[in-house]
Amino acid sequence: MSVHTDVKRISVPQLMAYKGQKKIVSLTAYNAPIARLLDEHLDMILVGDSTAMVGYALPNTLTITAEQMAFHAAAVVRCTQRACVIVDMPFGSYQESLEQAFRNCAMAMATSGCDGIKMEGGAALAPTTRFLVERGIPVLAHVGLMPQYVNTMGGFKAQGMTQESADRILNDALAHEQAGAFGVVLEGVAEGLARHITEKLSIPTIGIGGSPDCDGQVLVTEDILGLSGARIPKFAKQFADVGALINQAVGQYAGDVRSGAFPTLDNCFGVKK
Ligand code: KIV
């Protein structure tokens, strides 16, 4: 027996068809409560490896594993119906060989039911994109500022500021397009370069510190909600102070428990009226 649901998830080919028509709106989600709230508003949810820093308070994204990412993605898929869910492949899970990349991406997709994967890397990773796409795994490439390359880049620094660097990033994006990627994330690159790449590519570009002219935008949800606990990056914008709301609610709860105002008998079981 087949099961019918009214809401259809946005597919990767549908996202590709947005190019030149409408903006792709995307945010990160790593867990059920946030994903549930985002779903109706977004075209794409990215289960980013930024959860290493945002969710696990690690100094960079390098230590999260493919299994952890798959578990986060599974939670996000389970409680969403509409947005296309893409999972980030973490450092060390796809760079070793084509076979290793396929094995880990297939594991992440099978474990979570997500719609595709994202991986960081320049033109050198384009053969991996081709290998995955030819075997049924949609790939979102990620070029420019690549947090998994923090040690070779010497920090989280904006890219594409020199002609040489800009040429390399354009070449990276073109190589992934030719290899079959369905889109390219442009992170932390010079605005003019992001605009130029968006014009050159026939697949969508998703900016994060890119350009207003990118085909879509993605940000870390905790940054826009005031939940990052730190200064947010220049490319982000805080749209609400949910941290302040939580602070207020938790403060009230603590006060009520200490004063005896909570719980009341209404919150208890087996109380005779
Ligand atoms: O890990 C992440 O959150 C990302 C960004 C593009 C938002 O890769």
py3Dmol code that shows the C-alpha trace and the ligand (Angstrom):
import py3Dmol

protein = """\
ATOM      1  CA  MET A   1       0.000   0.000   0.000  1.00  0.00           C
ATOM      2  CA  SER A   2       1.345   3.433  -0.813  1.00  0.00           C
ATOM      3  CA  VAL A   3       1.062   6.374   1.548  1.00  0.00           C
ATOM      4  CA  HIS A   4      -0.072   9.747   0.212  1.00  0.00           C
ATOM      5  CA  THR A   5       0.814  13.039   1.839  1.00  0.00           C
ATOM      6  CA  ASP A   6      -0.597  16.380   0.689  1.00  0.00           C
ATOM      7  CA  VAL A   7       2.661  18.288   0.899  1.00  0.00           C
ATOM      8  CA  LYS A   8       5.333  17.458  -1.661  1.00  0.00           C
ATOM      9  CA  ARG A   9       8.964  18.060  -0.867  1.00  0.00           C
ATOM     10  CA  ILE A  10      10.789  20.431  -3.226  1.00  0.00           C
ATOM     11  CA  SER A  11      13.088  18.308  -5.386  1.00  0.00           C
ATOM     12  CA  VAL A  12      16.601  19.055  -6.599  1.00  0.00           C
ATOM     13  CA  PRO A  13      15.427  19.546 -10.243  1.00  0.00           C
ATOM     14  CA  GLN A  14      12.795  22.000  -8.961  1.00  0.00           C
ATOM     15  CA  LEU A  15      15.488  23.972  -7.138  1.00  0.00           C
ATOM     16  CA  MET A  16      17.543  24.076 -10.336  1.00  0.00           C
ATOM     17  CA  ALA A  17      14.539  25.473 -12.207  1.00  0.00           C
ATOM     18  CA  TYR A  18      14.434  28.446  -9.791  1.00  0.00           C
ATOM     19  CA  LYS A  19      17.468  29.933 -11.585  1.00  0.00           C
ATOM     20  CA  GLY A  20      16.436  33.264 -13.091  1.00  0.00           C
ATOM     21  CA  GLN A  21      12.845  32.776 -11.832  1.00  0.00           C
ATOM     22  CA  LYS A  22      12.847  33.099  -8.049  1.00  0.00           C
ATOM     23  CA  LYS A  23      15.319  33.153  -5.193  1.00  0.00           C
ATOM     24  CA  ILE A  24      16.239  29.988  -3.329  1.00  0.00           C
ATOM     25  CA  VAL A  25      15.732  30.641   0.386  1.00  0.00           C
ATOM     26  CA  SER A  26      17.794  28.451   2.660  1.00  0.00           C
ATOM     27  CA  LEU A  27      18.938  28.167   6.280  1.00  0.00           C
ATOM     28  CA  THR A  28      20.715  25.548   8.349  1.00  0.00           C
ATOM     29  CA  ALA A  29      18.964  23.147  10.719  1.00  0.00           C
ATOM     30  CA  TYR A  30      20.568  20.434  12.796  1.00  0.00           C
ATOM     31  CA  ASN A  31      17.673  19.218  14.917  1.00  0.00           C
ATOM     32  CA  ALA A  32      13.908  18.646  15.000  1.00  0.00           C
ATOM     33  CA  PRO A  33      12.603  21.735  16.877  1.00  0.00           C
ATOM     34  CA  ILE A  34      14.330  24.201  14.563  1.00  0.00           C
ATOM     35  CA  ALA A  35      13.705  22.214  11.363  1.00  0.00           C
ATOM     36  CA  ARG A  36       9.981  21.959  12.178  1.00  0.00           C
ATOM     37  CA  LEU A  37       9.769  25.769  12.450  1.00  0.00           C
ATOM     38  CA  LEU A  38      11.773  26.447   9.293  1.00  0.00           C
ATOM     39  CA  ASP A  39      10.118  24.001   6.930  1.00  0.00           C
ATOM     40  CA  GLU A  40       7.152  26.067   5.680  1.00  0.00           C
ATOM     41  CA  HIS A  41       9.336  29.096   4.921  1.00  0.00           C
ATOM     42  CA  LEU A  42      12.276  27.557   3.094  1.00  0.00           C
ATOM     43  CA  ASP A  43      13.096  25.979  -0.242  1.00  0.00           C
ATOM     44  CA  MET A  44      16.162  24.211   1.056  1.00  0.00           C
ATOM     45  CA  ILE A  45      17.333  23.195   4.533  1.00  0.00           C
ATOM     46  CA  LEU A  46      21.048  22.628   4.886  1.00  0.00           C
ATOM     47  CA  VAL A  47      22.156  20.246   7.620  1.00  0.00           C
ATOM     48  CA  GLY A  48      25.502  22.018   7.830  1.00  0.00           C
ATOM     49  CA  ASP A  49      28.673  20.711   9.416  1.00  0.00           C
ATOM     50  CA  SER A  50      28.670  24.151  11.093  1.00  0.00           C
ATOM     51  CA  THR A  51      26.793  22.224  13.791  1.00  0.00           C
ATOM     52  CA  ALA A  52      30.285  21.268  15.000  1.00  0.00           C
ATOM     53  CA  MET A  53      30.848  24.898  16.010  1.00  0.00           C
ATOM     54  CA  VAL A  54      27.265  26.065  16.621  1.00  0.00           C
ATOM     55  CA  GLY A  55      25.871  22.927  18.267  1.00  0.00           C
ATOM     56  CA  TYR A  56      28.922  21.284  19.794  1.00  0.00           C
ATOM     57  CA  ALA A  57      30.980  24.417  20.628  1.00  0.00           C
ATOM     58  CA  LEU A  58      34.019  23.051  18.768  1.00  0.00           C
ATOM     59  CA  PRO A  59      36.632  25.511  17.433  1.00  0.00           C
ATOM     60  CA  ASN A  60      36.126  24.437  13.804  1.00  0.00           C
ATOM     61  CA  THR A  61      34.175  21.932  11.696  1.00  0.00           C
ATOM     62  CA  LEU A  62      36.928  19.360  11.310  1.00  0.00           C
ATOM     63  CA  THR A  63      36.028  16.794  13.958  1.00  0.00           C
ATOM     64  CA  ILE A  64      32.397  15.980  13.190  1.00  0.00           C
ATOM     65  CA  THR A  65      31.857  12.578  11.554  1.00  0.00           C
ATOM     66  CA  ALA A  66      29.704  11.370   8.663  1.00  0.00           C
ATOM     67  CA  GLU A  67      27.673   9.262  11.116  1.00  0.00           C
ATOM     68  CA  GLN A  68      26.930  12.298  13.320  1.00  0.00           C
ATOM     69  CA  MET A  69      25.891  14.302  10.267  1.00  0.00           C
ATOM     70  CA  ALA A  70      23.620  11.477   9.092  1.00  0.00           C
ATOM     71  CA  PHE A  71      21.881  11.383  12.496  1.00  0.00           C
ATOM     72  CA  HIS A  72      21.316  15.144  12.466  1.00  0.00           C
ATOM     73  CA  ALA A  73      19.981  14.894   8.902  1.00  0.00           C
ATOM     74  CA  ALA A  74      17.632  12.041   9.820  1.00  0.00           C
ATOM     75  CA  ALA A  75      16.059  14.180  12.577  1.00  0.00           C
ATOM     76  CA  VAL A  76      15.599  17.070  10.139  1.00  0.00           C
ATOM     77  CA  VAL A  77      14.043  14.873   7.439  1.00  0.00           C
ATOM     78  CA  ARG A  78      11.674  13.188   9.913  1.00  0.00           C
ATOM     79  CA  CYS A  79      10.041  16.444  10.972  1.00  0.00           C
ATOM     80  CA  THR A  80       9.900  18.287   7.634  1.00  0.00           C
ATOM     81  CA  GLN A  81       7.688  17.791   4.617  1.00  0.00           C
ATOM     82  CA  ARG A  82       8.329  20.652   2.237  1.00  0.00           C
ATOM     83  CA  ALA A  83      11.909  21.882   2.039  1.00  0.00           C
ATOM     84  CA  CYS A  84      14.575  20.035   0.079  1.00  0.00           C
ATOM     85  CA  VAL A  85      17.045  18.684   2.681  1.00  0.00           C
ATOM     86  CA  ILE A  86      20.749  18.680   1.840  1.00  0.00           C
ATOM     87  CA  VAL A  87      23.370  17.258   4.195  1.00  0.00           C
ATOM     88  CA  ASP A  88      26.953  18.465   4.470  1.00  0.00           C
ATOM     89  CA  MET A  89      29.616  15.800   4.082  1.00  0.00           C
ATOM     90  CA  PRO A  90      32.213  16.456   6.781  1.00  0.00           C
ATOM     91  CA  PHE A  91      35.980  16.694   6.590  1.00  0.00           C
ATOM     92  CA  GLY A  92      37.692  13.394   5.781  1.00  0.00           C
ATOM     93  CA  SER A  93      34.521  11.636   4.624  1.00  0.00           C
ATOM     94  CA  TYR A  94      34.909  12.154   0.848  1.00  0.00           C
ATOM     95  CA  GLN A  95      38.421  13.373  -0.013  1.00  0.00           C
ATOM     96  CA  GLU A  96      40.270  10.047   0.130  1.00  0.00           C
ATOM     97  CA  SER A  97      38.852   8.319  -2.948  1.00  0.00           C
ATOM     98  CA  LEU A  98      35.815   8.216  -5.199  1.00  0.00           C
ATOM     99  CA  GLU A  99      34.724   4.986  -3.521  1.00  0.00           C
ATOM    100  CA  GLN A 100      35.045   6.435  -0.015  1.00  0.00           C
ATOM    101  CA  ALA A 101      33.002   9.466  -1.096  1.00  0.00           C
ATOM    102  CA  PHE A 102      30.249   7.301  -2.567  1.00  0.00           C
ATOM    103  CA  ARG A 103      30.167   4.991   0.461  1.00  0.00           C
ATOM    104  CA  ASN A 104      29.791   7.840   2.977  1.00  0.00           C
ATOM    105  CA  CYS A 105      27.355   9.880   0.868  1.00  0.00           C
ATOM    106  CA  ALA A 106      25.190   6.807   0.246  1.00  0.00           C
ATOM    107  CA  MET A 107      25.283   6.029   3.982  1.00  0.00           C
ATOM    108  CA  ALA A 108      24.212   9.600   4.825  1.00  0.00           C
ATOM    109  CA  MET A 109      21.395   9.499   2.278  1.00  0.00           C
ATOM    110  CA  ALA A 110      20.188   6.030   3.274  1.00  0.00           C
ATOM    111  CA  THR A 111      20.323   6.807   7.012  1.00  0.00           C
ATOM    112  CA  SER A 112      18.542  10.134   6.752  1.00  0.00           C
ATOM    113  CA  GLY A 113      16.415  10.083   3.597  1.00  0.00           C
ATOM    114  CA  CYS A 114      17.847  13.471   2.625  1.00  0.00           C
ATOM    115  CA  ASP A 115      17.667  14.774  -0.953  1.00  0.00           C
ATOM    116  CA  GLY A 116      21.341  15.357  -1.684  1.00  0.00           C
ATOM    117  CA  ILE A 117      24.727  16.221  -0.259  1.00  0.00           C
ATOM    118  CA  LYS A 118      27.015  19.242  -0.117  1.00  0.00           C
ATOM    119  CA  MET A 119      30.771  19.047  -0.202  1.00  0.00           C
ATOM    120  CA  GLU A 120      33.519  21.645  -0.005  1.00  0.00           C
ATOM    121  CA  GLY A 121      36.329  21.666  -2.527  1.00  0.00           C
ATOM    122  CA  GLY A 122      37.661  23.261  -5.676  1.00  0.00           C
ATOM    123  CA  ALA A 123      38.185  21.859  -9.173  1.00  0.00           C
ATOM    124  CA  ALA A 124      40.247  18.970  -7.736  1.00  0.00           C
ATOM    125  CA  LEU A 125      36.991  17.605  -6.283  1.00  0.00           C
ATOM    126  CA  ALA A 126      35.044  17.881  -9.564  1.00  0.00           C
ATOM    127  CA  PRO A 127      35.752  14.206 -10.482  1.00  0.00           C
ATOM    128  CA  THR A 128      34.132  13.268  -7.150  1.00  0.00           C
ATOM    129  CA  THR A 129      31.083  15.357  -8.045  1.00  0.00           C
ATOM    130  CA  ARG A 130      30.847  13.532 -11.391  1.00  0.00           C
ATOM    131  CA  PHE A 131      31.270  10.106  -9.763  1.00  0.00           C
ATOM    132  CA  LEU A 132      28.509  10.805  -7.220  1.00  0.00           C
ATOM    133  CA  VAL A 133      26.060  12.412  -9.652  1.00  0.00           C
ATOM    134  CA  GLU A 134      26.448   9.553 -12.144  1.00  0.00           C
ATOM    135  CA  ARG A 135      25.515   7.189  -9.311  1.00  0.00           C
ATOM    136  CA  GLY A 136      22.383   9.050  -8.242  1.00  0.00           C
ATOM    137  CA  ILE A 137      23.664  11.416  -5.557  1.00  0.00           C
ATOM    138  CA  PRO A 138      22.772  15.092  -6.138  1.00  0.00           C
ATOM    139  CA  VAL A 139      25.749  17.306  -5.278  1.00  0.00           C
ATOM    140  CA  LEU A 140      25.772  20.905  -4.093  1.00  0.00           C
ATOM    141  CA  ALA A 141      29.354  22.157  -4.432  1.00  0.00           C
ATOM    142  CA  HIS A 142      30.845  24.684  -1.973  1.00  0.00           C
ATOM    143  CA  VAL A 143      33.697  26.953  -3.097  1.00  0.00           C
ATOM    144  CA  GLY A 144      35.355  30.188  -1.946  1.00  0.00           C
ATOM    145  CA  LEU A 145      35.759  30.307   1.835  1.00  0.00           C
ATOM    146  CA  MET A 146      35.702  26.622   2.736  1.00  0.00           C
ATOM    147  CA  PRO A 147      35.698  26.139   6.521  1.00  0.00           C
ATOM    148  CA  GLN A 148      37.099  22.607   6.164  1.00  0.00           C
ATOM    149  CA  TYR A 149      40.233  24.216   4.683  1.00  0.00           C
ATOM    150  CA  VAL A 150      40.712  26.502   7.699  1.00  0.00           C
ATOM    151  CA  ASN A 151      44.237  25.206   8.275  1.00  0.00           C
ATOM    152  CA  THR A 152      45.429  25.603   4.682  1.00  0.00           C
ATOM    153  CA  MET A 153      43.685  28.991   4.332  1.00  0.00           C
ATOM    154  CA  GLY A 154      45.164  30.214   7.641  1.00  0.00           C
ATOM    155  CA  GLY A 155      41.780  31.141   9.145  1.00  0.00           C
ATOM    156  CA  PHE A 156      38.248  31.977   8.082  1.00  0.00           C
ATOM    157  CA  LYS A 157      39.171  34.652   5.526  1.00  0.00           C
ATOM    158  CA  ALA A 158      37.184  36.125   2.655  1.00  0.00           C
ATOM    159  CA  GLN A 159      38.413  34.829  -0.713  1.00  0.00           C
ATOM    160  CA  GLY A 160      38.659  36.063  -4.292  1.00  0.00           C
ATOM    161  CA  MET A 161      40.210  39.417  -3.461  1.00  0.00           C
ATOM    162  CA  THR A 162      43.070  39.058  -5.957  1.00  0.00           C
ATOM    163  CA  GLN A 163      42.713  38.305  -9.666  1.00  0.00           C
ATOM    164  CA  GLU A 164      44.488  34.977  -9.203  1.00  0.00           C
ATOM    165  CA  SER A 165      42.202  33.890  -6.379  1.00  0.00           C
ATOM    166  CA  ALA A 166      39.091  35.113  -8.236  1.00  0.00           C
ATOM    167  CA  ASP A 167      40.100  33.174 -11.383  1.00  0.00           C
ATOM    168  CA  ARG A 168      40.645  30.036  -9.325  1.00  0.00           C
ATOM    169  CA  ILE A 169      37.231  30.272  -7.638  1.00  0.00           C
ATOM    170  CA  LEU A 170      35.473  30.859 -10.972  1.00  0.00           C
ATOM    171  CA  ASN A 171      37.309  27.841 -12.381  1.00  0.00           C
ATOM    172  CA  ASP A 172      36.274  25.773  -9.310  1.00  0.00           C
ATOM    173  CA  ALA A 173      32.610  26.680  -9.780  1.00  0.00           C
ATOM    174  CA  LEU A 174      32.715  25.950 -13.534  1.00  0.00           C
ATOM    175  CA  ALA A 175      34.419  22.596 -12.950  1.00  0.00           C
ATOM    176  CA  HIS A 176      31.648  21.488 -10.554  1.00  0.00           C
ATOM    177  CA  GLU A 177      28.978  22.705 -12.951  1.00  0.00           C
ATOM    178  CA  GLN A 178      30.523  20.680 -15.773  1.00  0.00           C
ATOM    179  CA  ALA A 179      30.756  17.663 -13.459  1.00  0.00           C
ATOM    180  CA  GLY A 180      27.004  17.773 -12.840  1.00  0.00           C
ATOM    181  CA  ALA A 181      26.598  19.658  -9.528  1.00  0.00           C
ATOM    182  CA  PHE A 182      23.047  20.990  -9.138  1.00  0.00           C
ATOM    183  CA  GLY A 183      24.243  24.207  -7.518  1.00  0.00           C
ATOM    184  CA  VAL A 184      27.215  25.942  -5.955  1.00  0.00           C
ATOM    185  CA  VAL A 185      27.497  27.600  -2.548  1.00  0.00           C
ATOM    186  CA  LEU A 186      29.649  30.725  -2.744  1.00  0.00           C
ATOM    187  CA  GLU A 187      30.892  31.506   0.759  1.00  0.00           C
ATOM    188  CA  GLY A 188      32.864  34.577   1.783  1.00  0.00           C
ATOM    189  CA  VAL A 189      33.884  35.756  -1.677  1.00  0.00           C
ATOM    190  CA  ALA A 190      34.235  39.216  -3.220  1.00  0.00           C
ATOM    191  CA  GLU A 191      30.780  40.500  -4.180  1.00  0.00           C
ATOM    192  CA  GLY A 192      31.672  41.212  -7.821  1.00  0.00           C
ATOM    193  CA  LEU A 193      33.071  37.714  -8.201  1.00  0.00           C
ATOM    194  CA  ALA A 194      29.902  36.104  -6.771  1.00  0.00           C
ATOM    195  CA  ARG A 195      27.818  38.186  -9.185  1.00  0.00           C
ATOM    196  CA  HIS A 196      30.064  37.235 -12.113  1.00  0.00           C
ATOM    197  CA  ILE A 197      29.939  33.494 -11.249  1.00  0.00           C
ATOM    198  CA  THR A 198      26.139  33.701 -10.939  1.00  0.00           C
ATOM    199  CA  GLU A 199      25.948  35.184 -14.450  1.00  0.00           C
ATOM    200  CA  LYS A 200      28.345  32.592 -15.892  1.00  0.00           C
ATOM    201  CA  LEU A 201      26.765  29.447 -14.440  1.00  0.00           C
ATOM    202  CA  SER A 202      23.589  27.810 -15.684  1.00  0.00           C
ATOM    203  CA  ILE A 203      23.058  26.204 -12.241  1.00  0.00           C
ATOM    204  CA  PRO A 204      21.993  28.185  -9.146  1.00  0.00           C
ATOM    205  CA  THR A 205      24.506  29.874  -6.873  1.00  0.00           C
ATOM    206  CA  ILE A 206      23.697  30.107  -3.162  1.00  0.00           C
ATOM    207  CA  GLY A 207      25.453  32.971  -1.422  1.00  0.00           C
ATOM    208  CA  ILE A 208      26.637  33.246   2.172  1.00  0.00           C
ATOM    209  CA  GLY A 209      28.769  36.334   2.122  1.00  0.00           C
ATOM    210  CA  GLY A 210      28.409  36.276  -1.672  1.00  0.00           C
ATOM    211  CA  SER A 211      26.233  38.802  -3.495  1.00  0.00           C
ATOM    212  CA  PRO A 212      22.602  39.976  -3.375  1.00  0.00           C
ATOM    213  CA  ASP A 213      22.565  38.805  -7.012  1.00  0.00           C
ATOM    214  CA  CYS A 214      23.236  35.154  -6.144  1.00  0.00           C
ATOM    215  CA  ASP A 215      20.357  32.849  -7.084  1.00  0.00           C
ATOM    216  CA  GLY A 216      19.732  32.079  -3.424  1.00  0.00           C
ATOM    217  CA  GLN A 217      20.951  32.804   0.074  1.00  0.00           C
ATOM    218  CA  VAL A 218      21.815  30.585   3.033  1.00  0.00           C
ATOM    219  CA  LEU A 219      22.678  31.546   6.608  1.00  0.00           C
ATOM    220  CA  VAL A 220      23.207  29.761   9.906  1.00  0.00           C
ATOM    221  CA  THR A 221      19.825  29.858  11.668  1.00  0.00           C
ATOM    222  CA  GLU A 222      21.318  30.478  15.116  1.00  0.00           C
ATOM    223  CA  ASP A 223      22.969  33.637  13.714  1.00  0.00           C
ATOM    224  CA  ILE A 224      19.678  35.116  12.510  1.00  0.00           C
ATOM    225  CA  LEU A 225      17.874  34.221  15.767  1.00  0.00           C
ATOM    226  CA  GLY A 226      20.434  35.570  18.218  1.00  0.00           C
ATOM    227  CA  LEU A 227      21.330  32.089  19.455  1.00  0.00           C
ATOM    228  CA  SER A 228      24.978  31.958  18.408  1.00  0.00           C
ATOM    229  CA  GLY A 229      26.204  33.280  21.712  1.00  0.00           C
ATOM    230  CA  ALA A 230      28.880  35.246  19.911  1.00  0.00           C
ATOM    231  CA  ARG A 231      29.389  38.083  17.459  1.00  0.00           C
ATOM    232  CA  ILE A 232      27.752  37.122  14.191  1.00  0.00           C
ATOM    233  CA  PRO A 233      29.741  37.268  10.935  1.00  0.00           C
ATOM    234  CA  LYS A 234      29.580  40.373   8.719  1.00  0.00           C
ATOM    235  CA  PHE A 235      27.567  38.457   6.090  1.00  0.00           C
ATOM    236  CA  ALA A 236      24.791  37.518   8.545  1.00  0.00           C
ATOM    237  CA  LYS A 237      21.916  39.573   9.936  1.00  0.00           C
ATOM    238  CA  GLN A 238      20.117  39.014  13.240  1.00  0.00           C
ATOM    239  CA  PHE A 239      16.346  39.048  12.653  1.00  0.00           C
ATOM    240  CA  ALA A 240      15.240  38.247  16.232  1.00  0.00           C
ATOM    241  CA  ASP A 241      16.614  37.929  19.744  1.00  0.00           C
ATOM    242  CA  VAL A 242      15.331  34.489  20.646  1.00  0.00           C
ATOM    243  CA  GLY A 243      18.207  34.184  23.121  1.00  0.00           C
ATOM    244  CA  ALA A 244      16.680  37.022  25.174  1.00  0.00           C
ATOM    245  CA  LEU A 245      13.262  35.301  25.144  1.00  0.00           C
ATOM    246  CA  ILE A 246      14.782  32.031  26.346  1.00  0.00           C
ATOM    247  CA  ASN A 247      16.698  33.889  29.019  1.00  0.00           C
ATOM    248  CA  GLN A 248      13.521  35.519  30.266  1.00  0.00           C
ATOM    249  CA  ALA A 249      11.510  32.262  30.244  1.00  0.00           C
ATOM    250  CA  VAL A 250      14.207  30.234  31.975  1.00  0.00           C
ATOM    251  CA  GLY A 251      14.682  33.003  34.553  1.00  0.00           C
ATOM    252  CA  GLN A 252      10.944  32.924  35.324  1.00  0.00           C
ATOM    253  CA  TYR A 253      10.955  29.128  35.586  1.00  0.00           C
ATOM    254  CA  ALA A 254      13.938  29.202  37.967  1.00  0.00           C
ATOM    255  CA  GLY A 255      12.249  31.883  40.083  1.00  0.00           C
ATOM    256  CA  ASP A 256       8.969  29.913  40.236  1.00  0.00           C
ATOM    257  CA  VAL A 257      10.714  26.674  41.245  1.00  0.00           C
ATOM    258  CA  ARG A 258      12.708  28.465  43.951  1.00  0.00           C
ATOM    259  CA  SER A 259       9.656  30.305  45.291  1.00  0.00           C
ATOM    260  CA  GLY A 260       7.412  27.229  45.154  1.00  0.00           C
ATOM    261  CA  ALA A 261       5.088  28.842  42.565  1.00  0.00           C
ATOM    262  CA  PHE A 262       5.807  25.914  40.205  1.00  0.00           C
ATOM    263  CA  PRO A 263       4.692  23.164  40.112  1.00  0.00           C
ATOM    264  CA  THR A 264       1.176  23.537  41.487  1.00  0.00           C
ATOM    265  CA  LEU A 265      -1.112  20.587  42.199  1.00  0.00           C
ATOM    266  CA  ASP A 266      -2.519  21.132  38.670  1.00  0.00           C
ATOM    267  CA  ASN A 267       0.769  19.825  37.330  1.00  0.00           C
ATOM    268  CA  CYS A 268       0.673  16.682  39.495  1.00  0.00           C
ATOM    269  CA  PHE A 269      -0.902  13.231  39.009  1.00  0.00           C
ATOM    270  CA  GLY A 270      -3.401  11.453  41.263  1.00  0.00           C
ATOM    271  CA  VAL A 271      -4.468  14.594  43.105  1.00  0.00           C
ATOM    272  CA  LYS A 272      -7.971  14.242  44.566  1.00  0.00           C
ATOM    273  CA  LYS A 273     -10.031  17.329  43.725  1.00  0.00           C
TER     274      LYS A 273
END
"""
ligand_1 = """\
8
KIV
O 27.997 24.193 7.397
C 27.306 25.159 7.033
O 26.444 25.614 7.762
C 27.575 25.708 5.706
C 27.056 27.043 5.277
C 27.016 27.187 3.809
C 25.940 27.657 5.933
O 28.250 25.081 4.971
"""
view = py3Dmol.view(width=600, height=400)
view.addModel(protein, "pdb")
view.setStyle({"model": 0}, {"cartoon": {"style": "trace"}})
view.addModel(ligand_1, "xyz")
view.setStyle({"model": 1}, {"stick": {}})
view.zoomTo()
view.show()
